[in-house]
Amino acid sequence: MSKSAVAMSAWLGSLARGGVLTAADVGEAGKAGMSVAAYVVGEEALDALRAWMDEQSDEVVTRERRAAVEVCIWMANADRDLDPEESHLLSQIIAYSGLDEDTADELVAEVHAPSSLDAVEERLTHPTLRELMLALAWEMAEADFDVVPEERAAYRELAQRLGVDAARAEELRHAVSARISLPPSE
Protein backbone atom coordinates (compact mmCIF):
# COMPACT_ATOMS: atom_id res chain seq x y z
CA MET A 1 0.00 0.00 0.00
CA SER A 2 1.38 3.43 -0.93
CA LYS A 3 2.16 6.02 1.75
CA SER A 4 -0.74 8.18 0.56
CA ALA A 5 -3.10 5.22 0.79
CA VAL A 6 -1.93 4.57 4.35
CA ALA A 7 -2.59 8.23 5.17
CA MET A 8 -6.05 7.96 3.63
CA SER A 9 -6.74 4.84 5.71
CA ALA A 10 -5.79 6.82 8.79
CA TRP A 11 -8.42 9.37 7.78
CA LEU A 12 -11.06 6.69 8.32
CA GLY A 13 -10.11 6.48 11.98
CA SER A 14 -9.75 10.21 12.44
CA LEU A 15 -13.13 10.92 10.91
CA ALA A 16 -14.81 8.06 12.77
CA ARG A 17 -13.35 9.37 16.04
CA GLY A 18 -14.86 12.79 15.31
CA GLY A 19 -18.31 11.37 14.55
CA VAL A 20 -18.10 12.13 10.83
CA LEU A 21 -17.96 8.49 9.72
CA THR A 22 -20.02 5.60 10.96
CA ALA A 23 -17.38 2.91 10.38
CA ALA A 24 -17.28 0.29 13.09
CA ASP A 25 -14.02 -1.37 12.00
CA VAL A 26 -11.38 1.07 10.81
CA GLY A 27 -8.39 -1.29 10.85
CA GLU A 28 -4.90 -0.64 12.18
CA ALA A 29 -4.24 2.45 10.06
CA GLY A 30 -7.60 3.83 11.16
CA LYS A 31 -6.67 3.29 14.79
CA ALA A 32 -3.43 5.15 14.16
CA GLY A 33 -5.51 7.93 12.61
CA MET A 34 -7.57 8.16 15.78
CA SER A 35 -4.36 8.66 17.71
CA VAL A 36 -3.11 11.34 15.31
CA ALA A 37 -6.44 13.18 15.52
CA ALA A 38 -6.35 13.15 19.32
CA TYR A 39 -2.75 14.35 19.35
CA VAL A 40 -3.39 17.17 16.89
CA VAL A 41 -6.69 18.64 18.09
CA GLY A 42 -6.95 17.03 21.53
CA GLU A 43 -9.12 14.35 23.13
CA GLU A 44 -11.52 16.86 24.66
CA ALA A 45 -12.05 18.65 21.35
CA LEU A 46 -12.76 15.36 19.58
CA ASP A 47 -15.18 14.30 22.31
CA ALA A 48 -16.91 17.68 22.05
CA LEU A 49 -17.12 17.31 18.26
CA ARG A 50 -18.66 13.85 18.54
CA ALA A 51 -21.17 15.11 21.15
CA TRP A 52 -22.01 18.08 18.94
CA MET A 53 -22.57 15.79 15.94
CA ASP A 54 -24.86 13.60 18.07
CA GLU A 55 -26.97 16.63 19.02
CA GLN A 56 -27.45 17.97 15.48
CA SER A 57 -30.37 17.45 13.17
CA ASP A 58 -30.01 14.97 10.32
CA GLU A 59 -29.77 17.91 7.91
CA VAL A 60 -26.82 19.47 9.75
CA VAL A 61 -25.01 16.14 10.13
CA THR A 62 -25.46 15.46 6.42
CA ARG A 63 -24.15 18.91 5.52
CA GLU A 64 -21.07 18.57 7.73
CA ARG A 65 -20.32 14.99 6.63
CA ARG A 66 -20.66 15.86 2.95
CA ALA A 67 -18.39 18.89 3.31
CA ALA A 68 -15.79 16.81 5.17
CA VAL A 69 -15.82 14.16 2.42
CA GLU A 70 -15.54 16.88 -0.23
CA VAL A 71 -12.46 18.24 1.53
CA CYS A 72 -10.93 14.74 1.48
CA ILE A 73 -11.63 14.39 -2.24
CA TRP A 74 -10.34 17.88 -3.00
CA MET A 75 -7.09 17.43 -1.09
CA ALA A 76 -6.42 13.96 -2.47
CA ASN A 77 -6.56 15.53 -5.92
CA ALA A 78 -4.49 18.63 -5.03
CA ASP A 79 -1.28 17.17 -6.47
CA ARG A 80 -3.10 16.15 -9.68
CA ASP A 81 -2.00 12.54 -9.10
CA LEU A 82 -4.80 10.37 -7.70
CA ASP A 83 -3.64 6.79 -7.67
CA PRO A 84 -6.05 3.81 -7.62
CA GLU A 85 -5.46 3.13 -3.90
CA GLU A 86 -6.43 6.69 -3.04
CA SER A 87 -9.53 6.40 -5.20
CA HIS A 88 -10.48 3.17 -3.45
CA LEU A 89 -9.98 4.67 -0.01
CA LEU A 90 -12.02 7.75 -0.92
CA SER A 91 -14.78 5.33 -1.91
CA GLN A 92 -14.46 3.70 1.53
CA ILE A 93 -14.72 7.07 3.25
CA ILE A 94 -17.87 7.77 1.23
CA ALA A 95 -19.29 4.33 2.07
CA TYR A 96 -18.70 4.87 5.80
CA SER A 97 -20.04 8.42 5.78
CA GLY A 98 -23.60 7.42 6.58
CA LEU A 99 -24.83 9.65 3.75
CA ASP A 100 -27.86 8.67 1.71
CA GLU A 101 -27.34 6.74 -1.52
CA ASP A 102 -27.92 9.70 -3.86
CA THR A 103 -25.43 11.91 -2.00
CA ALA A 104 -22.90 9.08 -1.85
CA ASP A 105 -23.27 8.53 -5.61
CA GLU A 106 -22.66 12.25 -6.23
CA LEU A 107 -19.51 12.11 -4.11
CA VAL A 108 -18.24 8.97 -5.86
CA ALA A 109 -18.61 10.84 -9.16
CA GLU A 110 -16.49 13.67 -7.70
CA VAL A 111 -13.57 11.40 -6.77
CA HIS A 112 -11.89 11.88 -10.17
CA ALA A 113 -13.41 15.30 -10.87
CA PRO A 114 -13.68 17.14 -7.56
CA SER A 115 -15.97 20.09 -7.29
CA SER A 116 -14.65 23.37 -6.01
CA LEU A 117 -14.77 24.16 -2.34
CA ASP A 118 -17.14 27.08 -2.87
CA ALA A 119 -18.91 27.94 0.37
CA VAL A 120 -17.17 25.11 2.28
CA GLU A 121 -16.91 27.50 5.21
CA GLU A 122 -20.72 27.63 5.33
CA ARG A 123 -21.06 23.85 5.20
CA LEU A 124 -18.22 22.80 7.49
CA THR A 125 -19.00 24.84 10.56
CA HIS A 126 -17.66 23.19 13.71
CA PRO A 127 -14.25 24.67 14.65
CA THR A 128 -12.76 21.30 15.66
CA LEU A 129 -13.95 19.64 12.47
CA ARG A 130 -12.41 22.48 10.49
CA GLU A 131 -9.07 22.00 12.24
CA LEU A 132 -9.27 18.23 11.91
CA MET A 133 -9.90 18.50 8.17
CA LEU A 134 -7.01 20.93 7.82
CA ALA A 135 -4.70 18.57 9.72
CA LEU A 136 -5.83 15.62 7.62
CA ALA A 137 -5.24 17.64 4.47
CA TRP A 138 -1.63 18.20 5.50
CA GLU A 139 -1.21 14.54 6.41
CA MET A 140 -2.35 13.66 2.92
CA ALA A 141 0.07 16.15 1.38
CA GLU A 142 2.99 14.67 3.34
CA ALA A 143 2.06 11.05 2.70
CA ASP A 144 4.37 10.59 -0.28
CA PHE A 145 7.19 12.62 1.35
CA ASP A 146 7.06 15.09 -1.55
CA VAL A 147 4.86 18.07 -0.79
CA VAL A 148 4.44 19.82 -4.12
CA PRO A 149 3.67 23.53 -4.48
CA GLU A 150 0.06 22.72 -5.45
CA GLU A 151 -0.43 20.92 -2.12
CA ARG A 152 1.07 23.81 -0.15
CA ALA A 153 -1.21 26.23 -1.98
CA ALA A 154 -4.22 23.97 -1.39
CA TYR A 155 -3.43 23.81 2.33
CA ARG A 156 -3.18 27.60 2.58
CA GLU A 157 -6.40 28.04 0.60
CA LEU A 158 -8.23 25.53 2.77
CA ALA A 159 -7.02 27.21 5.97
CA GLN A 160 -8.16 30.57 4.70
CA ARG A 161 -11.57 29.26 3.61
CA LEU A 162 -12.10 27.56 6.96
CA GLY A 163 -11.13 30.64 8.93
CA VAL A 164 -8.09 29.05 10.54
CA ASP A 165 -5.49 31.78 10.95
CA ALA A 166 -2.02 31.25 9.52
CA ALA A 167 -0.41 30.72 12.93
CA ARG A 168 -2.88 28.00 13.94
CA ALA A 169 -2.60 26.39 10.48
CA GLU A 170 1.16 26.17 11.03
CA GLU A 171 0.63 24.66 14.49
CA LEU A 172 -1.63 22.01 13.00
CA ARG A 173 0.83 21.31 10.20
CA HIS A 174 3.72 20.92 12.67
CA ALA A 175 1.63 18.76 15.01
CA VAL A 176 0.72 16.39 12.19
CA SER A 177 4.33 16.20 11.04
CA ALA A 178 5.55 15.59 14.60
CA ARG A 179 2.92 12.93 15.39
CA ILE A 180 3.47 11.02 12.19
CA SER A 181 7.19 10.85 12.89
CA LEU A 182 6.64 9.33 16.38
CA PRO A 183 6.81 5.57 16.86
CA PRO A 184 3.35 3.90 16.82
CA SER A 185 3.38 3.16 20.57
CA GLU A 186 3.44 6.85 21.55
C-alpha positions as CSV (number, residue, x, y, z in Angstrom):
1,M,0.0,0.0,0.0
2,S,1.4,3.4,-0.9
3,K,2.2,6.0,1.7
4,S,-0.7,8.2,0.6
5,A,-3.1,5.2,0.8
6,V,-1.9,4.6,4.4
7,A,-2.6,8.2,5.2
8,M,-6.0,8.0,3.6
9,S,-6.7,4.8,5.7
10,A,-5.8,6.8,8.8
11,W,-8.4,9.4,7.8
12,L,-11.1,6.7,8.3
13,G,-10.1,6.5,12.0
14,S,-9.8,10.2,12.4
15,L,-13.1,10.9,10.9
16,A,-14.8,8.1,12.8
17,R,-13.4,9.4,16.0
18,G,-14.9,12.8,15.3
19,G,-18.3,11.4,14.5
20,V,-18.1,12.1,10.8
21,L,-18.0,8.5,9.7
22,T,-20.0,5.6,11.0
23,A,-17.4,2.9,10.4
24,A,-17.3,0.3,13.1
25,D,-14.0,-1.4,12.0
26,V,-11.4,1.1,10.8
27,G,-8.4,-1.3,10.9
28,E,-4.9,-0.6,12.2
29,A,-4.2,2.4,10.1
30,G,-7.6,3.8,11.2
31,K,-6.7,3.3,14.8
32,A,-3.4,5.1,14.2
33,G,-5.5,7.9,12.6
34,M,-7.6,8.2,15.8
35,S,-4.4,8.7,17.7
36,V,-3.1,11.3,15.3
37,A,-6.4,13.2,15.5
38,A,-6.4,13.2,19.3
39,Y,-2.7,14.3,19.3
40,V,-3.4,17.2,16.9
41,V,-6.7,18.6,18.1
42,G,-6.9,17.0,21.5
43,E,-9.1,14.4,23.1
44,E,-11.5,16.9,24.7
45,A,-12.0,18.7,21.4
46,L,-12.8,15.4,19.6
47,D,-15.2,14.3,22.3
48,A,-16.9,17.7,22.0
49,L,-17.1,17.3,18.3
50,R,-18.7,13.8,18.5
51,A,-21.2,15.1,21.1
52,W,-22.0,18.1,18.9
53,M,-22.6,15.8,15.9
54,D,-24.9,13.6,18.1
55,E,-27.0,16.6,19.0
56,Q,-27.4,18.0,15.5
57,S,-30.4,17.4,13.2
58,D,-30.0,15.0,10.3
59,E,-29.8,17.9,7.9
60,V,-26.8,19.5,9.8
61,V,-25.0,16.1,10.1
62,T,-25.5,15.5,6.4
63,R,-24.1,18.9,5.5
64,E,-21.1,18.6,7.7
65,R,-20.3,15.0,6.6
66,R,-20.7,15.9,3.0
67,A,-18.4,18.9,3.3
68,A,-15.8,16.8,5.2
69,V,-15.8,14.2,2.4
70,E,-15.5,16.9,-0.2
71,V,-12.5,18.2,1.5
72,C,-10.9,14.7,1.5
73,I,-11.6,14.4,-2.2
74,W,-10.3,17.9,-3.0
75,M,-7.1,17.4,-1.1
76,A,-6.4,14.0,-2.5
77,N,-6.6,15.5,-5.9
78,A,-4.5,18.6,-5.0
79,D,-1.3,17.2,-6.5
80,R,-3.1,16.1,-9.7
81,D,-2.0,12.5,-9.1
82,L,-4.8,10.4,-7.7
83,D,-3.6,6.8,-7.7
84,P,-6.1,3.8,-7.6
85,E,-5.5,3.1,-3.9
86,E,-6.4,6.7,-3.0
87,S,-9.5,6.4,-5.2
88,H,-10.5,3.2,-3.5
89,L,-10.0,4.7,0.0
90,L,-12.0,7.7,-0.9
91,S,-14.8,5.3,-1.9
92,Q,-14.5,3.7,1.5
93,I,-14.7,7.1,3.2
94,I,-17.9,7.8,1.2
95,A,-19.3,4.3,2.1
96,Y,-18.7,4.9,5.8
97,S,-20.0,8.4,5.8
98,G,-23.6,7.4,6.6
99,L,-24.8,9.6,3.8
100,D,-27.9,8.7,1.7
101,E,-27.3,6.7,-1.5
102,D,-27.9,9.7,-3.9
103,T,-25.4,11.9,-2.0
104,A,-22.9,9.1,-1.9
105,D,-23.3,8.5,-5.6
106,E,-22.7,12.2,-6.2
107,L,-19.5,12.1,-4.1
108,V,-18.2,9.0,-5.9
109,A,-18.6,10.8,-9.2
110,E,-16.5,13.7,-7.7
111,V,-13.6,11.4,-6.8
112,H,-11.9,11.9,-10.2
113,A,-13.4,15.3,-10.9
114,P,-13.7,17.1,-7.6
115,S,-16.0,20.1,-7.3
116,S,-14.7,23.4,-6.0
117,L,-14.8,24.2,-2.3
118,D,-17.1,27.1,-2.9
119,A,-18.9,27.9,0.4
120,V,-17.2,25.1,2.3
121,E,-16.9,27.5,5.2
122,E,-20.7,27.6,5.3
123,R,-21.1,23.9,5.2
124,L,-18.2,22.8,7.5
125,T,-19.0,24.8,10.6
126,H,-17.7,23.2,13.7
127,P,-14.2,24.7,14.7
128,T,-12.8,21.3,15.7
129,L,-14.0,19.6,12.5
130,R,-12.4,22.5,10.5
131,E,-9.1,22.0,12.2
132,L,-9.3,18.2,11.9
133,M,-9.9,18.5,8.2
134,L,-7.0,20.9,7.8
135,A,-4.7,18.6,9.7
136,L,-5.8,15.6,7.6
137,A,-5.2,17.6,4.5
138,W,-1.6,18.2,5.5
139,E,-1.2,14.5,6.4
140,M,-2.3,13.7,2.9
141,A,0.1,16.2,1.4
142,E,3.0,14.7,3.3
143,A,2.1,11.0,2.7
144,D,4.4,10.6,-0.3
145,F,7.2,12.6,1.3
146,D,7.1,15.1,-1.6
147,V,4.9,18.1,-0.8
148,V,4.4,19.8,-4.1
149,P,3.7,23.5,-4.5
150,E,0.1,22.7,-5.5
151,E,-0.4,20.9,-2.1
152,R,1.1,23.8,-0.2
153,A,-1.2,26.2,-2.0
154,A,-4.2,24.0,-1.4
155,Y,-3.4,23.8,2.3
156,R,-3.2,27.6,2.6
157,E,-6.4,28.0,0.6
158,L,-8.2,25.5,2.8
159,A,-7.0,27.2,6.0
160,Q,-8.2,30.6,4.7
161,R,-11.6,29.3,3.6
162,L,-12.1,27.6,7.0
163,G,-11.1,30.6,8.9
164,V,-8.1,29.1,10.5
165,D,-5.5,31.8,10.9
166,A,-2.0,31.3,9.5
167,A,-0.4,30.7,12.9
168,R,-2.9,28.0,13.9
169,A,-2.6,26.4,10.5
170,E,1.2,26.2,11.0
171,E,0.6,24.7,14.5
172,L,-1.6,22.0,13.0
173,R,0.8,21.3,10.2
174,H,3.7,20.9,12.7
175,A,1.6,18.8,15.0
176,V,0.7,16.4,12.2
177,S,4.3,16.2,11.0
178,A,5.6,15.6,14.6
179,R,2.9,12.9,15.4
180,I,3.5,11.0,12.2
181,S,7.2,10.9,12.9
182,L,6.6,9.3,16.4
183,P,6.8,5.6,16.9
184,P,3.4,3.9,16.8
185,S,3.4,3.2,20.6
186,E,3.4,6.8,21.6
